[in-house]
Amino acid sequence: MNDSKKYGFTTTILHSDRQKPIEHGSLHKPIHTSVAFGYKDARDLAAVFQGRQPGYRYGRQGNPTVTALEDKITKMEDGNATICFATGMAAIAAVVQALLRNGDHVVSSAFLFGNTNSLWQTVNAQGADVSMADATDVAQVEAALTPATRIVFVETIANPRTQVADLARIGRLCRERGILYIVDNTMTSPYLFQPKTVDASLVINALTKSIGGHGNALGGSVTDTGLYDWTRYPNIVDSYKRFAPAQWGVAQIRAKGLRDFGGSLGPEAAHHLAVGAETMALRVGRECVNAMALATMLEADERIAAVHYPGLQSHPQHALATDLFDACGGLFSFELKDGIDCFDYLNRLKLGIPASNLGDTRTLVIPVAHTIFYEMGPERRARMGIAESLIRVSVGIEDTADLLEDFSQALDA
Ligand SMILES: *Cc1c(COP(=O)(O)O)cnc(C)c1O
């Protein structure tokens, strides 16, 4: 397959590796474990180091198995280029560290994955200034901008309370102001949503979640959509300006993020993630169906105080979500009424497993305030809309009827 025809999402992923020659006609890109790459002519080694010739230098900065995965993600996101990292957090941290300077300002959604929230506190302490804004409303984001704002950062659907960012309007605002717009697409996955369609400059994916999909490998990525004009970004180091402007951002993130900070993805993990990605459409499609069925059932039950899922009409951003996304994903959260202990409820589940991950094939449940949001304390939790009894459910691909029965019997007991 070496034509320029546009195929569907899954066909494209399945046949991606074959667009470049693979040793022995192997149908999977092999796992290249070599750290060093040898050259017959020492001048070629120098040319690769100087960026005059494509090739590999040292495993920390790139690896053929990882490149094959990067190419797949670029296609999924319809982007220009992708850089993979050891984890989703390594990708976010690398982008931020590579692109921010002392005195720069960031506007971040206030509704965030807990570890990203914690990263912003570190960034704040290191000299850049981070403001949190209610990203469900573009006016709040606009009000938070200052002349020093370099980056606006949002999640598509926030983990774990499922607020939906006003993605398209924030995109327009950033484009007008020349601000770098970073969208964490983990909760939707490129199967349900491409942030490029709302003018995102960079797209983050925690590959650990829906893309790998089996909870057996960690990984993260950043994709340059090609929409941002890097000549407007003041912090590009001169040495990367010898490339075409479209490559400035990627060159700096790759060099600083992988070479200097070293959060590189290993080839074995890249292989697991690439194999997992082949079935993303099948898995995510089924997870969406299961999540909708479970959320609907729980919302109708009088023992439940609240269910947060953008697929439900009661969700404050339901219309926005159905406008933006093909479906609303496999994650929802809910609150039990007073009198039902959330630990007792979780312990009565036979299929839902108390565990901290999401986008797995199995259904995973977690009491948010007592685990992943424990460190931030009750006040910050309240500000982020995290109830003390909030249970996050990452819905798997089990048979729908089995899940409905399980979540229902745990209430009855
Ligand atoms: C899990 C997650 C991350 C971090 O990914 P890791 O691979 O666990 O480091 C970032 N953003 C969101 C929205 C996530 O759910």
The ligand as a Gaussian input file, in Angstrom:
#p B3LYP/6-31G(d) Opt

LIG

0 1
 C       -3.866000       9.407000      31.991000
 C       -3.924000      10.782000      31.469000
 C       -2.753000      11.508000      31.249000
 C       -1.382000      10.963000      31.590000
 O       -1.054000       9.800000      30.916000
 P       -0.006000       8.754000      31.553000
 O        0.364000       7.874000      30.412000
 O       -0.722000       8.043000      32.654000
 O        1.145000       9.542000      32.061000
 C       -2.868000      12.776000      30.740000
 N       -4.059000      13.323000      30.442000
 C       -5.213000      12.653000      30.652000
 C       -6.511000      13.303000      30.314000
 C       -5.194000      11.358000      31.168000
 O       -6.327000      10.702000      31.390000

